[in-house]
Structure formats: C-alpha cells, structure tokens
Amino acid sequence: EFEDKSDSLFFSDGQRRIDFVLVYEDESKKMTHKRSDRKKQKRKRQVYESNLIKNGLQLETTRSVLDEKLIFVKVHAPWEVLCTYAEAMHIKLPLQPNDLKTRDSAFNWLSRFFRVDENIIKPEQEFFTAPFQKEHLSNFYIQDKDTFFNPATRSRIVHFILSRVEYEIKNNVKKFGINKLLDTGIYKAAFPLHDSSFRHPSADAHCPNERYLLYREWAHPKNIFKLQPLDFIRKYYGEKIGIYFAWLGFYTNMLFVAAVVGVGCFLYGCLTKDNCTWSQEVCDPNIGGKIIMCPQCDKVCTYWNLTITCESSKKLCIFDSFGTLVFAVFMGIWVTLFLEFWKRRQAELEYEWDTVEFLEQEEPVRPEYEAQCTHAVVNEVTQQEEYVPYTACGKCIRMTFCTSAIFFWILLIIASVIGIIVYRLSVFLVFSATLPQHINGTEAIRKYLTPQTATSITASLISFIVIMILNIIYEKVAIVITDFELPRTQSDYENSLTTKMFLFQFVNYYSSCFYIAFFKGKFVGHPGNPVYWLGKYRNEECDPGGCLLELTTQLAIIVGGKAIWNNIQEVLLPWIKNLIGRYGAAARSEKVVPCWEQDYHLQPIGKLGLFYEYLEMVIQFGFVTLFVASFPLAPLLALINNMLEIRLDAWKLTTQFRRMVPQKAQDIGAWQPIMQGIAILAVVTNAMIIAFTSDMIPRLVYYWSFSVPPYGSHSSHTMKGYINSTLSVFNISDFKNASKPFSPWFGNQTTCRQVYRDLRYPAGHQHQYEHNIYYWHVIAAKLAFIIVMEHVIYFVNFAIQYVIPDVSQKTKSKIKREKYLTQKLLHENDLRNMGKIADKIIKGFDDSFRPKAD
C-alpha cells in the first residue's frame, strides 16, 4: 500500500516516517524447510514483532511487488519512544545555536575553489549540545518535533531497540536481537532506508534528497579534485563513516606534499644518473667488460661478465642516490607531522560532531555480551552487584587461548614465507640452467632477464597469490578468536579484531619485503665456502643490480596487485550483482517498485562495515612509510590511488549498498596507535635500508677514505676505481667439488671476482678470503649512520610533538563554552527550584517556632 509512489518514505497514512525495514519470507510459501521448522520460525518472528510493539514501536506490513513470498515490515518510532531511548543512549542534541565567532583561515581563499557549492549543499548550522534529558525538554532547541531527531539518529535508536528485544525464552535463557534472527534466516534483511534515488531528486516535497546530493556532489567522478562535504556525510551516514572519510581525505591531502618531494628526488636521480661514475665503470667494456664474476650457484651456474648488470646499475643510480637519503629523512618527519596534525583535526571533529565525551559507559553493550552475563560480581566503583559473562579465572583462560592461537597462526604465515624462500633457492637453479648463458652476455634476453630477475618476479607473483589466499583464511580465524573473547562493546570488539587482523596482515604483507631488504644476499659466504639452507640449498644472492631494485619490484607487484584485487572485490562484484538483480527484476515485472524493495535488492554492507577499508589504507600507509627509501614514487602512486579510492568508496556506499545503520565513533580507534607504531618502525627500516640494502654507505666510505692514500692511489677524492676495489678476487682452483661449475673456463685467467660488492682479501693474501679493512670501515659507518639518522629524526619528531598541541586553542574555547552553557541551562533551573523548596522549608520552621500570641 504505497499508492504507486516509488520514493515514499512514510507509512500508508503519509504521516509516520519509516525508520527501519525488516524483510522476511512468508513461512506458508517456504518449501525448503520442514513444516515444524516453519512454524517455529513463524512463532519466534511473531513473538519478536509483538515485543517490538510492546516497546512502543509501530509496524506496518507490505507484501513485495516483485516476489509474493517476501514481506516487508516497516518500523516507525513515535516521539515518546525516541525521547525515552535518546536519554537512555546519552544522545547529544542541540541546546542553542553556536554563538562563538569563527575566524576565517588564511587558506580559505584557496580552498573555496575546491569546496562544494554552498548553494547546493548548505553548511550545517552549529549548535551547542548536551545529552538529552526528558525532564529538561524545554531547554533543548526544538523548532519541529518531526525534524528534531534527524533520520540517522532515528535509525540508530530503532536499531538499538531491535538489537535488544527478545524473541524466545528457552531454559530460562533469553534469546534476543535482530542479528540472531538474521543469522538463523527468520529475517532475510534489516536496514534503514535511503531517502531517495541517487539518479534524480524525489518527487516527494518532504524528501530531503540527501542521497541524490551526495552522489552528485561527492561520489561522482567529476568531483575527484573537490573537497568532501564531511558534515553532510556525517549527517546522512553517521559519525563512524564520516570520520573514516575525514581521515582518508586528510591522509590523501598530506600525501600530496610527500608525493611532490618524492617526485623531486626521483627526478634528481634521473638527472644525475649519467654522472654516476660507478655505473659508468660497470658499463665500460674496458673495465666492467674485463671483469669476470664467479658463478652464483653450484655446478649449473656459469661465469658471467659484469657488464650484464649495466642496465640494472643505471636503474639503481636513479633510486640509490643522495636524493633518496634526503627523502627518507623527510618521510621520517612527514609521518609525525601527519599524525600530529590529524590529532588536531580529529579533536575538531570530536567537538563539531559531539563525540568529545563519548565514554565507554555511554556506548551500548553488545547483545552477544549481554546474553552471556551469568556470573554475579560486585562493581568496585558502584559497589553494586552486576553480571558479567565470565569470572577472572575464565577471562585469563580465554586470553591465554586467544594469544596462543594468534601466535600459532602468525608462525604459519612465517612458515609460508620460508616456503617461498625455499622456492627461490630451488627455482634459481632451474633458471640458471635453462636461460641462455654466454660469458660475454651479448644476448638481449640474458642482458635483461637474468636468473635472479626471473626468480624474483615469479616468486613475487606466487607470494602475492599466497598472501591473498592467507588473507581469506586469517580473516575468518581473527573473527572466531575475537568472538570467543566476547568484548563488551562494539568499539572493544572492533579494536580487538583490528589488532589481530593487522598483526596477521603485517606479517603476511611485509615479511617478504623484510626478507629481501635485510636478509637476502647478506649471509652467502664466498665461492670457496658458501652458506647453505637446510644443508642443501645454497643461500641466494641479490640480483646483479642489487637487492634495492628487487625490493622495488616486490613492492610494485604486491601494492599494484593488491589495489587491482581490492577494486575488483569491493566495486566490480557488487556492481555486477546489482546489475543482474535489476535486470532480473525488470524482466519479471513492469510495476512501480517502492523504495524499500529497491533498497532490499542492493548489497548488504556486512557486519564489519568499514573495517576492510581502514585495513587496506593502513597497509598502504605501511608500504609508503616503511620501505619508501627503496621507491620514492610510492607516495605519488598512493596519492593517485587514494583520490580514486575516496570516490569509489563514496560511489559504492551511495549507489551499490544498503544504507548503513548510523553509528557513533569518537576517533579512528585502534588504527591510531597502529599508525604510530608504524611511524616509529619506519625510521628504523628506512635507515637500515639505506645502510644495508643500498650501496650509499660503501660508496661514501670509498670516496672519503679509500680513494686516497694510504688506502687508495688517487690524489684527490673520487669514485673512480670503486668497482674494482669492491669486488674481491677468488682463485678458481679453490672451488670445492660440490660447487665447482660444469661449464669450462675460457681464457688464461685463473681468478674470478667474488660475490657482487663483497669486501675480502684476495687469494694469496695471508688472510685470504677474510673480510678486509674496507669491510670493517663500512660496517662501522653503517652502524654510525643508523644511530645518527634515527636520533636526529626522533629528536625532530619529539620537538614537533611538543610544539604542536593535540587540541587547538579554538577547539578548547568551544568545549569550555559548551560546558558552561550546559551547566547554566540544565542546572540553574534545578537550583532555582531547590531554592524555592528551601525557602518554603525555612518559612515552615519559622512558623513552627514563632511564639504564639496570647
């Protein structure tokens, strides 16, 4: 009964607004269950709906237009119910308009070119707010009862009731909540309505058309360079979604600065690569062309010419330059600036969106937690008896089990990484035996596709596939462990799940990068005495161009593949499902379809909501900061990705998914300390990448110490002779039978050069094949560099944290003003009433003790 109005948001009387919709399948038309089961389901549903009515909600039932099996139950919350539960949920509502003067920022003239047109989306009026109290109803800013509670607040209150109404009592245990009814299939869906079509404005004069405006001014691709209407997003979707998009937009804006500096450092590397002396020596036929390198594996590998690495050395000059050092230091400071300025921005949003005093006791307890509360304990604060789901001993047992499970699964991830390493070691032998090999390296395929490159690319692809498979498994494992923990509130649940999932993802995504950056090629021994894994596999060396390029390749494959996979999973699949559903519905009927049925055929948002969006961005944040020394263009790629991500997420929420239940959120939760931990670790990892993965420190040591007497023969500091001095000499007669190559030796030379960038005494020296003095100078310089770089960046970051307060003075003034008004408006009346009562009591005492007249 909707009078063929497809965009009607009201009951059939046109007066009562639809605050929530429940969908179930008519039990009499079900053929998939036994008759007894259908009766049980119907009885539970009827009890549940009866209790909803007892709690004050009003229901109206409508049969589906397209599928006669489906029944839609429209839910409306009257004014009294909204007031009662708004007080119980401590919902903040307007007291009076904000009368503090706001000063325009110096950057307002610039940002106005990127802001949404205020004539289309009008700025939200600011109010001073306070937790709602029915007894102080007259003090609140109520112009119209129908609009005092906005649709998002109304849906939030109704969902609170739906989550706590019981449907069955079995063995003296109450069973309640819409979530359990959805899980058991008694209801097929439960959701608040979108307010209109996103394609065109509603014909209903009472419809605000907020969804249409959000699509047009926020989610549409044409707005990719516009600022987001955050207050409008928060009004429509709630604070939880609003703060996610606020954080994502702020992160993207900060990435612009990092991307500019990163591109500048990259261009510096491109412009100076032709002046790279050591690369010129590698490519010089009279220097690199005459240097014969020792085989990099046992037996099947052959001798090779250093000029094979010419192209790799040219690429390495771009990334392994002085600009990279500058950029690594800059990013170490940038990440602190980002986190500190975000704290200030978050504090502003906390005030503007009324979440400053969003305390744990104000957040509703999870129904799953309430259902398990069977143990009575005395609250230490209130000294009153309350019920909890487990004793102190039971809590310890749960925590022990969960911690053990987490470590077990993390060890499984590490085992998978070791499996990839073993793959690298074994497949390297295959590629070494099958790829074209000639000592002069003149063939094009040998020039660009070395065994190391082929192994690295295939291993990176396999690693990416394994990562994606493990993600699916560990997602379910993390949810099971968190459910077993039984957190008290939804925020506790999400923070606990966030920590577990990030630990899994951290090890899953970053372990292979850490291996390449800090372990690969570092413990290989020398040709006469190589190091073996498991006594069988010879430890692999870096690509002839160095491990830095290999780390860049690994990052590019994982980050690029992850972005493509996430977009397919998050955007393409829901769009295809909705497209199929729309065409299927259109084929069945040409009738006018009401908005609640249109929304039902959209995709559900999922129980975890934005969890995966946060996880995706924080993992990207880790790649941008932890390994940025190996790839200065990472912030630029992240910037481009995030500009698209904002609009794709907005498009997805606005057009492809049902409207989420609005939720309160004070901040971004556990993601904040996780990013702070990444920021601290990023300084260490980038310092170690420059020290141990790149060749910057060995080159500097050679330039300042070993190119001139007493170690060098040049009269002034220079990079000439660097290649010849860093490649140790090995006598081929010292090969062991187990590692001696099958390929014959050409020419009359009796030596080959040891592992690329190795620093050992030559054959015939009294300390032959031991590390020389240059090596120990380099180690000392690397350790000194790490200590100096870390301390400088940490000191600067500490100064930044001290100088930039977490809450601006303007926000502090607003908070104080609001507290003052709350005290004045809500409590002065009580004091006046108490004063009148006190006057009456005193007057009564005076009358009682006054002497009677004779």
N, C-alpha and C positions, 0 to 999 in steps of 0.2 A: 504494500500500500504506500506508493510514493508519488502517485499522480503523474507518472512518466517524467518526473524531474530527476535527471541523472546526477545532478550535482547537489541535491538536497542533503543538508547536514542535520535535519531535525526529524523528530517522530512524525507520525502521520498528522498530528494536530498542528504542525508547523510552528510550535512554541518551544517544546523541550529539545535541547540540543543533544545530539548523540555524542557521548563522551568515550564510549568504548564499544567494540563489536565482538561478540563471541560467535563462532561458527561450529555447528555440529552436523552430523549426518543422521537423518531420520532413522531411528532404530527399526521401524517397521519395514523399511525398504532395504535394510542391510541384508546381504546374502553371504557375507564372508565369515560370520560368527554363528555359534550355536544360539538357539532361541533363549536359553537360560542366561547366557552371557549378555545377550542384547537387553534382557530385562534388568539385569544387574546394572548395566551401564545407564539405562534409562532412569532407574531409581536413584543412582548417585547424582545424575545430572539434575533431576527434579528436586532432590534434597538441596543441592547446591544453589539452584536458582531460587528456591524458597527461602533459603537463608540470606541470599543477596537482598531479597525484598524485605526481610526482617531487619536487615541492616540499613534500610532506608533507600536503597537504590530502586529505580523504576525501570522495568523491562518492557520491550515491545518486540514481538517475533514476526519475522517476514520470511516467506519461502523464496528460494532462489528463482531468478528469471530464467537462467540458462540450464540449471540442473535441479530437478524437482526433489532430489534426495537431500540437498543442502538446505539447512535452516539457519537464518541469521538472527541472533538475539542482540538487539540494540539496547545499550545501557545508558541511563541518564542519572546524574547525581543532583538532587534538589539542593536548594540554598542551605537548608539546615544541615544536611549531611556534609556539604563542603565546609561549612564553618566548624562543625564538630571535629572533623578529621584534620583540617588545617591547623587547628590548635594542638591536636594530638601529635601531629608530624612536625610541629615547630616551624611551619612555613612562614617566611618573612613576606609581609605585604606592605603597601605604601601607607605612610603616615601623612606626609605632606611633600609638595614639590621641593626639590633641592634648591636652596636659596644662596648657595656659595657661588661666588663669581669665579669663572674659569678663565685662565689666561691662555691666549692663543699661542701655540708653539711657533717658533721661528721657521719651522719646516712646513707649516700649514699651507703656505702659498705654493709649495711644490707638490704636496700630497693631494691638493684639491684636483689636480689633473688626473689622478688615478682613483679618486673616490667615486662611489656610486652616486648618481644624481639624486640629490635630496628631495627633488620634486617627485621622484618615482618611489623611493623608499625613504620615508620621512624619519629623521632621527628620533629615537625613543626618548621620551621625557624622563628625566632623572628624578627619583624620589628618595627621601629618607624613609627607611623601612624598619620594622620591628616584628618579632614573632607574633603571630595572630593570637588574639585573646577575645573570646566572645563577650566577656563582661566589659571590655573596652571597645566595643564595636563602633561607638560614636566617634572615637578618636582617629579611626582609620579613614583614609581618603577614598570614600565610596561615592562616586557620581552615578553609577549604574550597577545594580546588582548582577545584571547579566554579563557585564564585562569586567567586574572586579576580579573574578578568578578567570585568568586567560585560559584558552583551550589546553595549553601544555600543562598548566597547574591542575586543571580539572582531570585530565587523563592520568596524571601522576597520582592524584588522590584515589581515583577509581581503581587503578591498578593495585594500590596499597590494600584496598578492601578486598579485591578479587584474590589477592595472594594469601588472605588470612581467614577467609570464610570456609567453614568445614563442610564436607560432603558425606562423611561417614564416621561412625564410631565403632571400632572393632577391637574387642578385648580391652576395653577401657582406654584405648589409644585413639586420639582424634586424628583423622586424616583430613587435610585441608589444602587449599591453594590451587590456583588455576594452572600452575606449572605441572603439578602431578596429573591433573586431568588432561592436559595436553600430551604428556608423556604416555599415558595409557590409552590415548585415542578417543576418549569420551568427547573431547572437543578437538576440532581439527585446527583451529586458529583462534587467536585473541589479539586484537590490535586496536589502537586509536586510528581515527580516520584522517587522511589528508583532507585539506579544506577545499580543494578544487582540482581541476585538471591542470597539468603543467603546460599544456599546449595553448590554452586560451583561458581568459577570465571567466568566472562563473556568471551565469545569468541571474543568480540569486542576489538580490541587493544586500542581504545581510551577510554574505560570504566575504571575508577579508581578502581572498585571493593571494594569500601569502606564499603558497606553493608556486603559483604562476610567476610571482615576482622573483622568488628565489631562483627559479630556473632561468628566467630571462636576464637577471642582473648578476647572478652568481655562478650558476652551473653551466651556462652556455659557453662554448669555446671562445666566443668573441671577447669574453671578459678576462682572458688569460693574463693581461697586464694590469687589471684593476685590483684595487684593494677589496677585501671581503667585508660585507655588511655584518659584522660579528654580532652586534646587538640583535639584529633581525634573525640571525641563525639561532641564537640562544633563545629568543622568544618562541620560535617555531619548534625547535628540536630539544631545547633544554640545555642546562649548563654543561653537561658532560660532553655533548657533541660540540657545543660552542667553544669549549676550552681546547678541544683537540684541534679544531681548525685555527684557533688563535695561535696555538703553539706551532702548528705546521707552517702557517703564514709567517710567523716571526722567524722560525728557523730558515725558511726559504729566503727571506729578506737578508738575513745575516750571511747566508751562503753567497749572496751577490758580491759582497766585499771579498770573501775568500776566493771566489772564482776569478775576480779581477786580478788579484795578486798572483794566483796560481797561473793564469794565462800569461801574465808578465814574466814570471820565472821560466815558463815553458818557452816563450819567445826568446828570452835571453839565452837559453840553452841552444835553440835553433840558430841564433845569430853567431854564437861563439863556437859552434861545433867544428867549423873549418879551421879554427885556431887551436884545435885540440892536438897537442904535439904527440901524445902517446898513441892516439888513434891513427895519426899520420904514419907513425913508425910501424904500427901493425899492418897498414895497407901498403907500405913501401916495399916493392919487390926486392930491394937491396938490404932491407932489414927484416921485416916480417916474412918476406918470401924465402929467406935463407934459414929461418928458424924452424926446425923440425920438432914437433911435440910428441911426447910419449903416448902410447895408447891409453884410453880412459876406461878400459875394461879388460878382463882376462881373455887371452887367446884370440877370440874372434875379432877384437878391435885392432885397427892398424895404426901405424904412424900417420900423423897428419900435419899439414902445413899451417902455420899461424895466420897466414893471410885469409884462411877460411873465415876467420872471425872479423874480417874487415867491416862487413855491413853491420854486424852486431855492435862493434866498437863505435861506429858512427852514431847508431841509435843511442848507445849508452852515454855518449857525450851530451845528448840533449837532456837526459834525466839525471845523470850523475855529474852535476855542475855546481858551482858556488851558489847559483840561484836556488837550487834545491835545499841547501843548508839554510838560506835566508827564509825560504818558505816554511820549512819545518819549524823554525823558531817562531815565525809569525803564527802558524797554526796552533802551536802550544799556548800562545797568548790569546788567540782568537777564540778558542774553545772556552776559556774562562770568561772573556767578555760576553760571549753568547749566553752562558749560564747565569751570569750576574744580571745582565740586562733583562733576561727572561724572568728572573725572580721579581724584578721591579714591575715588569709588565703584568705578571701573574698577580701581584699584590693589587694592582689597579683593577684587574678583572674581578678579583675576590670581593673588592668593595662594591664595584658597579653592579655585580651580579648577586650580591647579598649572600656570599659564602664565607665571609670573614670569620664568623663564629659558628661555622658548620662543624660542630663537635661530634665525637663518636656516639654520645648518648642521644643526639638528635637524629642520627641515621637509623632507619628501621632495621630491626633484627631480621636476618634471613629466615624465611619459613622453615627451611630444612634444619636450621639450628634449633628453632623453637620446638619442632616436632620431636627432637631427641632429648629435650630437657627433662630428665627424670631424677637427677641427683640433687638433693637439697643441700645448700651451703649457706653460710652467713656472710653477707656482704660486709667487708671490712670498713667500708665508708659509711653506709647507711645503718649497719648493724641489724639489718632485716634479713629474713630468710628469703632466698631466691633459688631458682632451679637452673642447673647447668647440665650439659649433655654428658659430662664425664668428670671423674674425680681427678685429683692431682696426679695420682699414680697412672690412671688411664691416659691422661694427657701426655705424660712422659713416654709411655709405651707408644702412643701414636706418633709423637715427634721422632722417636728413635727409628721406628719402622719407616717413616717417610724420608728421613735423612739417609738411611741405608739404601732405600730404593733409588733416591736421586743419584747417589754416588755410583750405584751399580750401573744405572743407565748411562751415566757420563763415561764410565770405564768402557762400556760397549761402543760409545762413539769413538773413543780413543783407539779402540781395537780396530774399528773400521778405517781410521786414518792410517794405522800401521799396515793394514791390508793394502791400502793404496800405495804406501811406500814400497812394500814388497812387490807390488805390480810394477812400479817404476824400475826397481832393480832388475827384475826378470825380463821385462819387455825391452829394456835398454839393450840387452844382449842381442835380442832378435832384430831390432832396428839397426844395430851396429853391423850385423852380418848381412842384412838384406839391402840396405841403402847403398847406392853407388859409392865406391871408395877409390880415390886416387890420391897419391901423396901430394900432387900439385894442386888439387882442389879446384880445377878449372871448370868442372861441370856446373851448370846453373843449379841443378837440384841439390847438389852437395854444398853449394855456396849458401843456399837459403834454408835447406831442410837437413839439418844435422840430426844425428840420432838423439841428442839431448832435446832438440826442439820438438821432434816428433813425439818423444816420450812425454815431454812436458804438456803438450797440447792434448794428447789422448788422456793422460792422467787427470788433467784439469776437467775435461768433459765428463769422465767417469766419476770424479769427485763431486761434480755438480749434480749428477743424477743420483748418487748415493745420498747427498745432502737433502735433496727434495724428498726421497723416499723416507729417510730417517725423520724428517720434519713431520710427516703424516703420522708416523708411529709415536713419536715423542709428544706430539700434541695430545693424543689420547691418554698416554701414560701420565702426563702432567695433570690432566683433568681428573683422572682417577685418584691420584695421590692427594690432590687438593680437596676433592670431595670427601676423602677419608679423614682429612684433618678437621673438617667441619668448622670453618671460620664463622665468626659471629655475624658480621655484617657483609654486605656486598662489596664494600671497599676492601675489607680484610681479605675476602675471597679473591678479588682481582689482584691485589698486591701480592698475595701468596702465589697465585698462579703465574703472575708476571715474573717473579723472581725465578721460579723453576723453569719456565719456558725460556727465559733469557739465558740461564746457565746452559741449558741444552743447546740453544741456538748459538751461543758464544763458542762453545767447544766445537759444534758442528760446522759453523761457517769459517771460523778463524783458525782452527787448528792446522789446516793445510798451509795457510799463509804463514803462520808462525814457524812451521817446519821449513818452508823454503827460505824464509828470511833469516832464521837464526841457527838452523841445524844442517841444512843441506850443503854439502861441499866443505863443511868446516872440520870434519873428522875423517879424512880419507887416507891419511898416511902418505906414503910416497911409492913410486913404481916398484921398488925393491921390497917394500913391506906394506902392502895395502891393508886397510881395515875392512873386516867382513861383518855383515849382519848374520846372526844365527849360524855363524861358522860356514856359511855357504854363499851368501850374496855380498858381492863387493860393494861397499858404500858408494853411493852415486856422487858424482861431482856436478858442479854447476854447468850451465850452458857455457860454451866458449866465450860468449859475450858477458858472462857474469850472472849471478843469481838475481840481481836487481831487475833485469828485463824479464826473467822468468816469473818473479813476483808480480810484475805489472801484468803479464799475460794471465796469470791465475786470477788476479783481481778483476780484470776486464771480463773474463768468461763467467765468473761467479756473479758479479754485480749485474752485468748485462743479461745473463740468462735468468737471474732472479727477477729483474724488472719485467722481462717479457712474460715469464711464467705467472707472476702475480697479476699482471694486467689481464691475461687470459682467464685466470681463475676468478678474479674479482669483478671484471667488467664484461668480458665477452660471454661467459657462460650464463650469467643472469639475463643478459640481453637476449640470447638465443632462446632460453627457456620462456621468457615473457613473450617473445615473438611467436613461438609455437603455440603458446596458450591463447594469445589474442586471435590468431588465425583460426585456431580450433573453435573458439567461442563464436567468432563471426560466422563460421560455416554452419554452426548449429542453429543460430537464431539471428534475426534482424531486429529483435525487440530492443527497447531502450533499457540499458543496464544501469542500475543505481550505483552510486559511488562506493558503497560498502562492498558490493560484489566486484567492482573493478579493482579495489584495493586488495581483496582477497586473492585475486589472481596474480598479484605481484609477489616477489620473492620475500620470504621472511629474513629478518636481519641476523638472526642467530643469537644464542644466549650470551655470547661474549662480546657482542657489539663491535666496538672499535678496537678491541684488543689486538687484532691482527694488523690493523692499520698502524698502531703505535709500534708494534714489534717490527714491522717492515721498515719504518723510518729510523728506529733506533739502531737496527742492524746496519742500515745505510750510514748512519752517523758514525758507527764504529769503523766502517771501511774508510770514510772520509778523513777521520782523525788518526786512527791507529797506524795506517800504512801510507799516509799521504806523502811521506818522503820519497816513496818509490813512484808516485804518479801525481804530479802537480795538477793535472787536469781533472782529478776526481771531484773537487768542489763544483767545477763547471758542469760536469755530467750530472751530478746530484741536483744542481740548480735547475737544469732543464727538466730532469725527471720530476722534481717536486712541483714545478709550475704546472706540469701536466697532471700530476697526482692530485693536486688540490681540486682542479676542475673535474677530473674523472671521479673522485670520491663524491664531490658535490652532485654531479650528474647521476651517479649511481644511487645516492640516497634520495634524490628528488624524483627520479623517474622510474627506477627499477625495483625499489624496495618499499615494503610497507613502512608506514611511519613508526619510528621507534618510540617506545614509552619514554617520555622525558625524565631524566634523572639528574639529581643534584651532584655536583662534584666541586671540590674546593681547589684542586690542583690536578696535575697530571699523574699523581700517585707515585707508585714505586719507580716509574721511569725517571724521575728527577735524580734520586741517588744513583741509579744505574748510569746515567749520563755523567754524573760527577765522577764516578769510578772510572769510566772510560776516559774522561779528560785527564785524570791523574796518570792512567796507564799509557795514554797516547804520548806523553812527554818522554817516557822511558823507551817505548817501542821506536819512536822516530829517532831518538838519539842513538839507539843501538843499531837501527837500520843504516844510518849514516856511518856509524863507526865500524860495523862488522859486515854489512852486506854490500855497501858501496866501496869504491876504491879511493874515496876522497882523502882519508887519513894517510894511507900509504903514499899517495902522490904528494901530499903536503910534507910528509917526513922526508921523502926523497928530495923535494925541491929545496927545503931549507937546510938539510943536513947531509944527505948522501950524494948530492950532485957536485959538491965542492970538497976540497981537501978537508980533513985527512982521508975521508972515505971515497970521495969522487975525484975525477981528474979535470973537471971543468973549472974555469977561472971565475965564473960567476954563477949565481943561482939559475938553474934552467931545468926543463923537463926532458931535455934530450938525453937519450940513453936509459930512460926509465924502464922501457920494456925489457931490454937486455939485462938490466940489473935485478929485475924481479922474477925472472924465470930461471930456476936452478938447473944445474947440469946433472944428468944421470947417465952412467955408463951402461950401455945395453947388455954388456956381459954379466951385469949383476942381477938380471931378471931371474926370478925363480921359475922352475919348470911349470908350476901351476898357473903362472900368469904370463909366461913368455908368449908373444903373439905368433900366430901361424904365418902371417904374411912375411915375406922376405924383406931384408933391409937393402935399400938401393943406395949406391954410392960408397965412398970410402970413409964416411963418418962413423965414429964409434960411440957417439953420445946422442942423447935426445934431451929435450927440455922437460923438466918435471911439471907437475900439476900447475895449471894456469894460476899466476900470481902466487906461486909458492916461494918461500924465502928460506933456502937451505944452503949449507956449504956444498961445493961441487965434489964430484968423485976425485979421489986422490988427496983431498984435504985430510988433516989428521982427525978432524971431527966431521968426516963426510956424512952427508945426508942428515945432519942435525941442523936445527934452526940456527941461523946466523945472527949477528948483532943487529942487523937491519930489522929482523923479525921482532926482537925484544924492544927495540925502539918504537916500532909500530904498535905493539901491544900496549906499551906504556902510554903512547899518545892517544890510543883509542879509549883507554880507561880514563885518562885525564879529560878527554873531550866529553865523555858521557857525564862525568861528575860536574864539570863546569857548565855544560849546557843545561842539565837538569836543575842545578842550583840557581842559575840565572833565571830560567823560566819560572821555577817555583817561587822565587823571590818576587818577580814582577807580578805573578798571579796573586800572591799573598797581598801585595800592595794594592792591586786592583780590587780584591775582595774587601779590603779595609776601607778604601776610598769610596766605593760605590755602595750605598746602603741598600738593603733589600727592599725597603719600602720608602717611597719618595715622601718628601715633606708635605706635598699637596694631598696625597692619599691619607697621611696621618691626620691632617686637619679635617678631612671629610669624615673619617672614622670617629674622631673626638666629637665633632658637631652632631653626628647621628646619635651617639651615646647620650649626649647632653639632651637632645630633643626627646629621645625615648624616655629618659628619666623624668623629664619635665612633663610630657604629655600623659604618660601612663601612670605615673606615681603621684603627681601633685593632687589629682582628684581624690586618690585614696587618702592622702594626708589631710585634705580638707574635710573629708567625711569623718576621718578619725578625730579631727579637731572638734567637729560638731558633737560627736558622741562624747568626747571628753568633757566638753562644756556642759552637756546635759548631766553627766555623772557628777561633776563638781557642784552643779546647781542643786542636784538631788541631795548631796551631802550637806550643803549649806542649809537647805530647808529642814533636813533631819535634825541638825544640831543647833538650830536657831532657838533661843529660849521662847517659850510660849507666853503670850500676853496674859496678864492677869484678867 
